[in-house]
Amino acid sequence: MSDVSVLSICKQKREGYPCTFEYADFIIDGQRLYERISNLNPQDGHVACLGFGPDYFQQSQMEKMMLIGESDLPNDRRALFICPGCGDLECGAVSASIKLQNGSVV
């Protein structure tokens, strides 16, 4: 049997480009996911895709995470971290494939 992780979301504050704002960050087993991925690319200033921007943008992001909305990228990949200035995937993104498998989110 594989280990099961706990996913939660925590409010974070980001200062810098384009302004200071709050967003919702992913927490896996008590550790910020951003801390895990920032080691791979320390100069990357992307933020988690939830908790900021207009209501329609937030609704779209939540639907993608719940596998209701269409994926952002080929191979059913969904952006988790995006550009804090514009949210455009052309600025780069950190993505993952999210699937429902045997009653679990993988």
N, C-alpha and C positions, 0 to 999 in steps of 0.2 A: 504494500500500500504506500502511495506517495504522501509526502508531507502536504498539509493544507495550510496556506498562508491566509492572513487576515488583511483585507484591504479596507482602508478608511480614507477619509478626506479631511484635511486640516487647512484652515485659513492661514495664508501667508501674506506678507507685505513685501512688495518689490520696489526698490528705489532705483532710479536711473532712467535710461531711455525707455519709453518716451515721457514718462512721468512716474510719480509714486502712485501705486494702486494695489489693491488687494485681489487675490485670486485663491482658488481652492487647489491645494497640492495633494498628490497621491501619497499615501502612507502605506507601506507594506511591512507587516510585522513590526510596527513601531518605528520604522526608519523611512525618512523621506526618499521617494524614488528619485527625485532630482539629485540628491547626494550620491546615489549609486551611479547614475548616468553621467554626472558632471566630471567624474574621474576619467571618463573616456574622452571627453572633449571640454577641457576646463574653460575655454574662451567662449563657449556656446552660452548665450544669454536667454535661451528660450524658457517659457513658463508653461505650467500645466494648462491645458485647454479649457478648464472649468472655472467658473466664478468671476469672470470679468467680461466686459463687452455688452452689447445690446441684448435684450431679452430674446430676440429671434436667433441670435448667434448661440446663446446659451442653450436654448431649446434644441437646436440642431446638434450641438456637441453632446448633450445628454442622450439624445436619440441614437447617436452613433455609438456611444459607450454601452447602451443597453441593447445594441444589435437590432434596433428598430429602423434607424436611418441607414442610408447607403454609406459604404466605407469611403474614406478620403482618397485612398491610394490603391493601386493594383494589388492583386492577391489578397483582397479583403483586409488590408492593413488600415488601421485607424490611428490618426495623429493623437498622441498623448501630450506632447510638448510642442509649442508653436512660437512664432515670433511675437514678442510682447507689444510691438508697435502696430502691426497690421493684421496679425493672425493668418497671413498668407503662407501657404505651403511652399511657395517659390522661395521664401527666405530660409527654408530648411525646416525640418521637423524631426521629432523622434516618434516613431510609430511602433505599433505592435499588432499582431494578429490576435483577435479575441474570439473565442469560440465557447459554445456551451457543449459540454461533454459529460455524459453520465450524471447530470444534475449539478455539475460544477462549472464555474467559469475558468477557462484555461487561456 
